[in-house]
Amino acid sequence: MSDTPARPDAPVTAALIVIGDEILSGRTRDANLATLATWLDARGVQLREARVIPDVPDIIAEAVNTCRRAHDYVFTTGGIGPTHDDVTAESVARALGLPLDVHPEAWRLLEAQYAPGEFTPARQRMARVPKGGRLIANPISAAPGFAVGNVYVLAGVPMIMEAMLDSLAHEIVGGAPMRSITIRLDESESKVADLLARVQADAPTVSVGSYPFYVAGHVGVQVVFRATDSQALERAARVLEDAAARTGLVCDRVDALP
């Protein structure tokens, strides 16, 4: 995917597969979805799907295959450590029909990280990569992620995952960047529902989302417009602002993000 040009006329999409029994049990809270979504959005890639699945090879392989066929990019987080339940590498290899090999550079990086005698068989597991895979740098703990085709396998630890993303900035090519405008209405969501439905119907290329808030007993709603077309975005926002002015609704444009 690294040579794929930007496609301003079509959305570039991605999926995230969060792997880990600890996430599903509630023992660990996932922090990677928001980080990845924000990082991709800045590059013109729309995160369209996120799955949370257990450390089960068959389930991982099925999710990887389904998502890689549906999206331009697939990211996984979790399951690439040294323990028996870290099964992401072999599961991705199975999904792609590839052998799982020890990657010489991954081995070198990991061997250099440990004192003599401490590069144990468990730690050596982290050097395994599906045949033909390319490494994703890990500047924090050395244990690399890897990419095969449009599948990017990242660490589950949020700090390490975010550091790995930095090394992919040159490789992830998006389409037109998504822009947004947020308008605050001092009215309950239910009372403006019909108005928002009309605004959405008049602007089919713009995503119109409503998000109620409650502050110190005050009820209101933030309406978020999102689109790649700046002119369509502005037109949709003005339709709402004009309608609010005609009906006496208190309306405030909170932000307009490039």
N, C-alpha and C positions, 0 to 999 in steps of 0.2 A: 504493500500500500504506500510505501514511501515516495513513489514516483507518481502517485495519483494527483492530477491537477485539481485545483479548486473548481467547484461546479456551481456557479452562481444561480443557475436555473433549476437546480434540484437540491433537496435537502441531503446533507450527509448525516447519517445516523449511527448511533452506537448503543450497545447494551452493556450492562454491568451484571456479572454473576458473582455474588457474595457467597463464599464457600466457608462453612464452619458450623459444626454442631453448637458451639458456644454462642453463636449469634441467635440461632433458633431457640435455644434454651433460655435466652434472656440474660445469661451470665455476662456476656460482653455486648456492649452497644456499638453498633456499626457507626463509624464516623466517615467512612470513605465515600459513600454515595454523594453527599453534598460537595465534598472536595472535588471529586471527579466531574460532577455535573457542571460546576462552576468553571473548572479548568477547560472542559470541552466547549462550553458555551462561548468562552472567549476566543476560541479557535474556529467558530462556525460549525461545530459538530453538535447535533441535538441528541441528548441522551433520551432515548425513546422507551427503554425497557430496563427494569432491574429485577433480578431474581435472587432470593436467598435460599440456599440449598444446603443439605447436609454433606458430610465427608463420606459420600458413597460414590465409588467410581462410576457405576452405571448411570447414576443421576447426573453427575458432573459431565460425563461424556455426552449424554443426550442434550443437556442444556447448551453445551458448547456448540454442538452441531446445529441445533435449531437456531441459535442466535447468530452464528457466523454466516448462515445462509440468508438471514433476514436483514442484517445490518452491515454497514461498511466496516465497523470496528467492533470488536468484542473485548472487554476487559474482565479479568477475574481477579479477585483478591482473596488471599488466604490459602493455607494448605501447602506451602512450599518450604516448610521448616524441616528439622531433622528427625521428627518423631514418626512413629508407625502410622498415626492418623493423618499425616501430611501426604495426601494422595493426589494432589492436583496434577503434578507433573505426569504421572503415569496415566491419569484419566484423560488429560489433553492429548497425550500420545495415542491413546486408544481411540479417541474421537477422530483423530486425523489419520489413523491407520499407519502410524509411524513407530519405528523402534525407539526405545528410550535409551539414549547413550550417555556416557560420561563426557561432558564437554571439556576439552583440554584447558581452555582459558578459565572456565569456571573452577575447575580443579586447582589451577595455579593460584587464582585469587583467594580461594578458601584456604588452601594449604599455607599460604603466606600469612593468613590471619591468626593462625594458632601456633602456640609453642610446640616444639618437638614432642611427639607422642600424643598430642591433644586433638589431632585431626582424625577423630574416631570414625568408625564405619557409619555411625548415625549422622555425623556431620558431612561425611562424604556423599550421603544421599542428596544433599543440596546442590551437587555438581551435575545432576542428571538433567538432561534436556532432550526433548524429542529431536530426532535426527534432522539436521538442517536448520534447527532453531538458532536465533541470534539472541545474544545476551542483552538484558536491560540492566544498566549500571545501578549499583546500590552503594552510594557514597557513605552510608552510615554503618552498616554491619558487613559489607563486602558480599554477602550471599546474594547473587544476582537473581533477577527475574528473567523471563525470556519471552520471545515473540516468535510465532510461527504463522506465516500468512497474515491474516487480519486478526489473529487472536493474541492478546497481550496479557501475560500472566504476571501479576504483581503481588507483593507482600501484603499481608493483612494488617500489619502494624501501621496505624495511620501515618506516623512520622516517616516511616520508611517508604510507604506507598507514595506519599507526596514527593519525596526525594526522587523516586524512580520516574515519576511523571516528568520531572524537569529534564531528564535525559531523552525524553520522547518528543520534546517541543518541535524538533526539526522534522519529525516523521509523520505526525498526525496532521493531515491536510483536510481542511474543512471547506464548506461552501460559503455563501454569503453569511456574514455574522448576524446573529439574532439581536434585535434591538427591542427596547421596552419603554413604555410610558406607564406610570402609576398615577391614578387619580383617586383621591379620597372623597367619599360622599358621607355626609353626616346624616345617614339614614340607615335603617335596618335593611339587611340583604333581601328579605322577603318583599319589602315594599318597592324595591327597584328591580326585581327579577324580570318583569315583563319588559321594562325599558332596556335592560341589558340583553335580553333575547333579541330585541329589535336591532340594537346596535350590532350584535354578532351577525344577524341575518344580512345586514347591509355591508358587512366587511368580511366576506368568506375567507380571505387570505390572511386575516389577522386573528390570532388567538386572544379571546377575551375571557379572563378569569376573575372571579370575585372571591374576596377573602374577608369575612367579617371580623371585627375586632370589638373588644369590650375594655374600656379604660375608665377606671374610676366611675363606674356606673353609666358611662356614655357608650352608646351603641353606634357603630358605623361600619362602613365597608370600603375596602381598598379594591379598586378595579385595575387589573394589570393587563395592558395590551402588549402583545408580543408579535413581531413580524420581522422578516428580513427586508421588506420594502418600506423604507422610511416614509415615503409619501402616503402610502396606504395606512401606515401606523398613525401618522398625524391626522389624517382625515377621520379615522375611526375615533380617536380621542376627542376631536373637536365636535363630532356628532353628539357624544355624551355630554360634553361641556355645554353645548348649545341647548340640549334638552333639559339639562339641570337648571340653566338660567331661566328658561321659559316656565318651568314648574316651581321655581323658588327653592330648589334643593341647594344646600350649601355644598360647594364643590371646590376642591383644591388640588392642583397638579402637584404631586409630591416630588416626582423626579422624572427625568427623561434621560435614559442611559444610552450612550453611544454603543 
